[in-house]
Amino acid sequence: MQPKYKIGIIGLGYVGLPIAIEFAKKYELIGFDINEIRIKELKNNLDKTCEVENKDLEQTNAVFSYDLKDLEDVNFYIITVPTPVNKNKTPDLTPLEKSSQMIAKVLKKDDIVVYESTVYPGATEEICVPILEQYSSLKFNKDFFVGYSPERINPGDKVHTLTSIKKVTSGSNEQIAKIVDKVYADIITAGTFMASSIKVAEAAKVIENSQRDINIAFMNELAKIFHLMNIDTKDVLEAARTKWNFLSFTPGLVGGHCIGVDPYYLTHKAQELGYKSEIILSGRRLNDTMHQFIASRITKLMIKNKISFIGAKALVLGITFKENCPDIRNSKVSDLISEIKEYGLMVDVYDPLADSKEVKEEYGFELLPKITDKYDTIILAVSHKEILALDIKKFKKENCIIYDVKSILDESDERL
């Protein structure tokens, strides 16, 4: 007989908060985050990630806390902390390790700890489990158990939401796998898929974003080739999409906390085992340098239009890593801004969704509260609906260059 679980969600960001809201509809739930400011905002029904509506926060039965003592009665933990890479593009498991240490302090006999953070295959059992054992003095698969269910949250997407995306689940033995699967099945209307092992579930997650990264890298390479041929990439893709099995990807800047990061977890583990990735790392290198290609195209257009770099002003529209989302983590737009500044341009950045204080802390520049000036160059970097609603012509100087990274504007001089 399965006991009634009290669930604790560890980490209340883009992934953890939506999960907490859904589970709180069926279970007693504690949402925990070490960020005291974040907890106070959630208690005031404010979610700065825009993933959860204020009314849903008002109506939820979830209890939000930054006090570890509030987790003492929890018996089913779900850890949703970030798993970034460091400056050397190798996995930074610090948040995962610290959260495991913290949970171990309140871990009890028969508790289950489920990880959702993206990791390389083997990390849950090789890194997290020993920490749980060390700091709890409990024995794995005897006193406590673990599971892995990779997150599939798509920030800013109001169609493919948590409950409408099939969930992969797994557990540290057959019985726990069934329990974990049943708990998630209570909230995931799209259904669940129980993987044969934790390693399989970890691998399934890390290849999802690696596959997207490689496909976008192919599109970016095509964009470079078609520029040399004087062919519009968007026109080529529209023609190619008429075939039923053509994969519909588009070129662009690849940032964020998933696609621009996760492939490095897989290649890191492969390298530890003596295999150096060819395709995955090649795609990463190409995507990581697209800002240089775009900056080069912009400067060549300026030269063609006889616009002097000295004293020229550029307006960059959007700083977040994707459209209709306030998340600025690992935004490649910041790399583009740094690149065009190298040419001597003065750059203003406007993004109505991004938090100006966060942008200042992360990237070192201020956001415009509103656009009042006219510019020599305008770059559409992120296609927020609020940005697409702007009358861009109002901000143009006479020979202004408009570069459309998103291939959306009708009035652009060039698009990616």
N, C-alpha and C positions, 0 to 999 in steps of 0.2 A: 504494500500500500504506500503510495507516494505521499510524503508529508506536505502540508501546506507551507510553501516557502515564503519567507520574508526576503525581499530582494533589495540589494544595495547596488546602486549604479555609481561607479567610481570614475569621475571625470564628467563634467556637464557642459561639454562644448557642442560642436556641430553634430557629433555622433551620440553622445551620452544623453543629452536633454530629450531629443525625440523618443529615444528608447524608454527613458524614465516616464514620460507622459503616457505612453501606450501601456507599459506594464502596470502603472498606477491605476489603470481602469479595471484590472483583474486581481492585483496583488497589493498587499501592504508593502510600501516602498519608501526607501530612503535614498535621496539623490545627494551624493557627496562630492564636494570639490574643495581643494585647498585654497582656492581664491575666494577670500572673504567678500570682496566687492561683488564678484559674480553671484554668490549666494544671496546677498542683500538685494541685488537687482531682480533675481528670480522670485524672491519673496514679495517684491513689489510688482510682480507680474510683468517684468521687462526682460525680453530676450534680445540682446544686441546682435545675435547671429541671424535673427529673422527666420529661424527654422520652425519656431513654435509661435502661434498666435497668442496675443495677450489674453484673449478670452479662454484659451485652453489652460493657460497658467492660472487664471482665476478659478477655474472649475476643477483643477486637478486635486487628487487626494495625496499626491506625492509630498513628502516632507523633505525640505532642502536644508543641508547642514554642512558646516566646515569643521565640526567637532567629531573626532574619531570615536568618542564614547557612544555616539548615536548609532554606530554600526555594530555594537556588541550583540544585539539580538538578531542580526542578519544571518541567514544560513545559505543564501544563494547570491554570490557576488558576481557582478559583471564589470569588467575593467575596460574602459574606453579612452585610455590616455593616448596622447600623440606618440608616434614613432618616427621622428625626423632623421635626417642624415646630418653629419657634421661638415665642416668646410672641406674635408678630404673626400666627401661623398661616400663615407662609410656609415653604417647604421649607428644611431645614437639611441641606445636602449635605456638611457638614464631614467626617463619618466616611467617606463615599464618596471624597471628594477626597484625604484623608490616606492611605487604604488604596491608592488608585491611585498616589500618589507613592511609597509604600513598595514596592509590587510592581514599579514601573518600575525601581527600583534593582537588581533581580535579573532583570529581563526579558531574554530572549535571543532570537536569531533563530528564527523559526517557532513561538514560544510562542503559546498561546491563553489569553485572559483572558475568563472568563464572569462576568457580573454577575447576581445573583439579587435584589438589593435593589430594593424598589418605588420607581419614579421616574416622572416625567412623560415622555410620548413625546418622544424626541430626546435625553434626558439622557446616555445611554451614549455616543453619538457626539459630542455637543456639549460635554460636560463631562469625561467620563472619558478619552476617546481623546486629546485634546490634552495632558492631564496625562501619560499614558503616553508619548506622543511626546517631550514636553519633558524628562522626567526619565530617559528611557532612551536618547535620541538615536537611536531606531529609527523606521522609517517604517511607518505604519499600512497594513495590507493588502498590504504588501510584505515587511516584516521580522517583524511580529507581527500577530495577528488577535484579534478580540473576538467574543463571543457574548452573548446575553441569554436567561435561562431563569427566569422569575419564580417565586419561592418560593410554595408552596401549603401550607405547614405550618399545621396548626390546633392550637395549643398545648392540651395537656390531653386531646386527642381520641385515644383508643386504638383507634378503629375506622377513621377516615379518616387513615391513616398515610401517610408519605412515599411508599412504593412502591405504595400502592393508589390514588393520585390521579394522573390523567393529567397529564403534564408538557408544558408549552409550551416549545419551544426555538426558537432562531434563531441566525444567524451573520452576520458582516460581508460574506461573499460566499457564493455557492452551495455551493462545496466545503466551506467552514468550517461552514456551516449543517448539512450532512450529517454532518460529523464530530461536531459538538456533539450532534446528535440521536442518533447511534449510541452515544456515550459514556453519555448519560443512559438510553438504552434498555437498557443493560446492567444497570441496577438498578431501573428503574421497571416493575413487572409490569403495571400498568394501561395501559401504552403511552405513546407520546409524540405530540405534534402539532407539526409543523414549520411555524412561522409564515412568512409571505412576506418579512418583514423584521424587524429589531430594533425599529423603531418600532411595528410592529403588535403584537409581543409585549409591549412596554412598555405600550401602550394597553390591551391585553386584561387585563393585571393590574390596572391602576389603576381600570378600570371594574367589576371584580368586587366590590371592597369599596365603591365608590361606590354600586353598585346595592343592596347590602345596607343601607347607611346610609340611603338614601332609603326603602326599604321599612320599616325600623324606625321612621323618622321618621313615616311614615304611621300606623303602629300607635300611636305615642306621641300623635299628634294625635287619633286615635280615642279613646284612653284619656281624654284631657282632655274631649272632647265627651260621652262616655258618663257621665263623672262628673257633668256638669251635668244629664244626663237621668236620673240615678239608675239606671243600667244597669250590670251587672257586665261589664266588658270580656272577661274570660275566658269567660263564658257565651256572649257574642256570637261570639267566635272559634271556640269549639267547634261552634256551629251552622253558621258559615260554612264551616268545614273539611269539611263533609259534601259540598260540591261538589268534583268531582275536580280542577278546575283552579284552585282557590283557593290563593294563595301563603301558606304557613304561616310567618308571622313573629309575634313577640310584642313588646309594649312593654317598655321598660327603659332602664337607663343604658348609654350607648354609649361605651366607652373603649377602652383597649388601643393597641397600636402599629400596627394596621392600619385597621380600620373608622373609628376616630375621627381618623385622620391622613391616609390616602391620598387622600381626595377633595380635600384642599387642594392636593395636587400637580397634579391635573388642572386645577383652577380657576385655580391660579397660572399655568400655561402658557397657558391660554385667555385670561387677562387680559393677559398679555404680547402676545398676538396681537390684542388689541382687543375681546375678547368677555367680557362679564361674566356669569357663570353665574347662572341664576335658580333652577332646581330643586335643583341640588346644594348650593348655599350655603344655600338655604332649609331643606333637610333638616338640614344641619349646625347651623344656628342653633337649630332646634327641639330636636335631640338634646342639644346642649350646654347647654340650659337646663332639662332635665328634673329635675335635682336641686333646682331652685327650686320646681318644681311639687310634688314629693314632700315637701319640707320644709314647704311651705304646708299641704298636706293633713294632715301629722302634727300641726302646731301647732293647726289647727282642731279636730282630734279631741281634743287635750289640753284645749282650752278647753271643748269639749262635755262632757268627763268631769270638769270642774272641777279639773284638775291645774295647779298653779301652775308657771310656767316657772322661777321663782327657786328654786334648789336642786334642781330636778328632774334625775333621772339617766336617761340614755339608753344603751342597749346596741346597738351596731351589729355585726351578725354578717356578717363578711366584708369584706375590703379589696382583694382582687385584682380585676383587671378582668373575670374570668370564672370560672365554676365549675370546680372540680377542677384548678386550675392555680395555681402560686405566683407568677405574673407580676403585678407591681404597677404596671407602666408605664402612665402616663396613665389611672389608675383614677379614674373619675368618682364613686366612693364617697367619695373624699377631699373632693370638692366638696360632696357632701351633708353630710358631717360638719362642714365649715366653715360651711355654711348654717344648720344647726340650732344650732351654737354661737352664732351671731349672736343667736338668740332667748334666750340665757342658759342653755341646758341644759349640764350636765356630761356629757361623752360618753366611754364606754369602748368599745374596739374589740377584738373577738376574731376571730382568723383562724388556724386551726391549720396552714395551708399557707404563709402568708407569712413571710418572714424579718424578724424584729423589728428587726434592725439596719438593713436596707434601708428599712423603713417609716419609721424614725426619721430617717434621712438624707434621704429623699425628701419626706416629708410632715410631719415634726416632732412626731409623737406616738408614744407607746409602745403596744404591743399587750399585752393581758392574757395572761398565761401560762395562766390558767384562770379560769373564771367562778365567783365566790364570792358576789357581791352580789345584791340584788334591785333592779328597775328600774321607773321610771314609764313608760318607753317602750322597746319592743324593735323593732328594724328588721332584717328579713332582707334583706340587700343582695346576698349571694352564696350560691348554693345548693351549696356543697361538700357531698359526701356525709357528711363528718364533722359538719358543722353541722346537716344534716337529721336526723342521728341523735340530736341533743340533745333532752332533755326540757325544752322552753322554758318550760313552766308553772312549773318550779322557780325561775325567775328573775324571776317577776312579782310586783310589788306589787299591792295590792288592786284598784285601778282601772287597772291597766297597759294601755296601748295597744300593740297589736301591728300593725305595718305591714309588709305582705308585698310587697316590690318584685318578687319573682320569681313571684308568683301560684301558690304551691305549697302553703302551709300551710292546714290545715283550720280552725285556731283563730284566724286573723287577724281583726282588727277591720276592716281595709280592705286591699285589694290593688290594685296598679297595673293 
